[in-house]
Amino acid sequence: MIFFRYVAFTLIVILSGCGTKNSPVVIKAVPAVHVPPMCIESNVTTFSDDITLAQEIEIEIPQKAAKVSDLDHYPQAMAPYVNLNANNQANLYEIQKHFDENYYRPWTYQAAPICAKEAGWYISAFRAGFGSNLRPLPLSWFSEMEKQSNFQAFSSLNQSGIAIKYMNMRVFPTANPLYKNPQKAGDGYPFDLLQNSSVAFNEPLFISHASLDGAWVYIFTNSASGWVEANSVVVLNNEQIESLKRKEKLFITDDKIPLRDRDKRFVAYSRIGMVLPLVEVTNDNYKALYVDNSGTIKELFVPKESAHIGSSLINKDELMKLGSHLLRNTYGWGGMFEERDCSSMIRDFVTPFGIWLPRNSAQQAKKGEVISFNDLNNTQKIALIKEKGIPFETILYKKGHVLLYVGTYENSVMVMHNIWGIRTKDKEGLKGRVIVGRAVISTLELGADVENFDASNMLLSTLLSMNIFTKAPIPIAQKKEKGKLSKI
C-alpha cells in the first residue's frame, strides 16, 4: 500500500512540476475532421413535382437577334476611334480644378439643400402603376409609401455619412418596382420608375431623415437624392471626414476587381468612377482607406494596374482602357444590377480625369459650352458636330438620352452610348423595341435598317443640343451676338 502511494505521489510531482521555471503539460486537442456524408441512392434529394426547371419552360427563344448594320459594320472597340480622333490633353481644364468641391459637397451641408416639398415631389407624381407581378397597385400602397416617407421629419437628422456598399437609390423607401404600363414598349421592364440612381461604395453622402419604420434613410449624394437602405450607410464625425479628405485621391480605372483588406477578406468590387483615399504605395498595390459597417476607418488594397493617383489629363492610353471596359457593360436603368445607363456611363468615363458631371442626362447636357440645334435640319446638325465637336469631350443630347461624341469614322459622326433599344412602329401604329441593351459605338442613324424602324425617333432627328463639357460656358450676351453673326 505504501508502495502504491509513493508511486502515485511521484507521478503527480513529475506531471505537475516542482518549480516555477517548469511549464505545465498542455494536452492538445486533436481537431475534429468533418466529412460530408457519402451519397447513396437512398439519400439523394430529388426535385419535387411542383418545381419548374429553367429548361422546361416552354417559350420560343429567338435563334437570331434582329440585325443592326451599325453594330456589324463599325468596330465595337475603342482603338480605331481613339487613334483617329483623340488628342493628349496638354493643360488642366478649369472644370478639373473643381472636382474636390463637387465630390465632397454632401459633407458641407448643415441641413438639406432643398425643401421638403421639392424632395418629396414623387408623393403627388406617382399615384398609379403596376407592381412586380405586373398587376395594378392599389391606392393604399401609394398611401403607405407616403406614410413611410415620413417627410414630417425631413432634415431632422442632418448627418454626414458614407456608403458602405454599392446601393440602389430609390424614389420611394422600398425595393419593389413601379412600372407605368408593362404592356407597352418603354413603359415596362427595365424601366422601374422608382429607380432613381445608384450610390458607389465609399461615396460621401448627407443623411436627411429616416423612413417611419427606420429601414430606409433619405440621402443626398453629390449628384442625386433619394432613399437607400439604412443598414448600407454609416455616420461619420468631423475628425473622420477631415482624415478622409486630407488623403490624396485614388481614381479606380477597372470594373469588378475584388478589393480585399489586410487579412485578404473581400471588401468590395472596384468600379470605374470610384474614388478612394490613398494611404500608401506598395510594390504591387495601392493601400487605400474605406469605412466598414461599424463606422471604423480601415485599409484595403487596390492592384496598381486598376487605379491611378490623382486625376489625369485626358490621354489616348486612358481613353482606350476606360472605354474598352465600359463597352463591355450591359444596360442598367438607373444603375440597376450594378450596371450603367447612358448618363452614368459618361459620368464614370470622365471621373478618372478629375471631371465631375451630374448624374441626370438633362443636367449633363447643360455643362460647359452648350450649342443648340434649334431650327437645324439633320444635314446642318452633322456639319455643326463635325465643325465644333471635340471628340471625347462633347455630349450630344436628346430628351432622355445622352451620347458621347468620339469623332468621325469613314466620314460618319460616331457616338458611344449605353442604350436599351431601337424604337419601331408597325403599319397599325403599334410601338415596339429592337433590344440592344448594352454600350455600343454607332452612327446617329442607328437602326435605320431595322424592320419597322420609327424614323421620327431616329437619334439624329431628335438631337436637341451638343455641349463641350471641358469648355467654359459662353455668357448669354456672347451667345446672342454669336447668333446674330451666324445669320449673316
Beta strands, then each sheet from edge to edge (+ up, - down):
strand 1: 159-163
strand 2: 167-170
strand 3: 195-199
strand 4: 204-210
strand 5: 216-220
strand 6: 225-229
strand 7: 233-235
strand 8: 249-252
strand 9: 258-261
strand 10: 266-269
strand 11: 275-281
strand 12: 285-291
strand 13: 297-303
strand 14: 307-309
strand 15: 369-372
strand 16: 394-398
strand 17: 401-409
strand 18: 412-425
strand 19: 431-442
strand 20: 465-468
sheet 1: 6+ 5- 4+ 1- 7+
sheet 2: 2+ 3-
sheet 3: 10+ 9- 13+ 12- 11+ 8- 14+
sheet 4: 15+ 20- 16+ 17- 18+ 19-
end
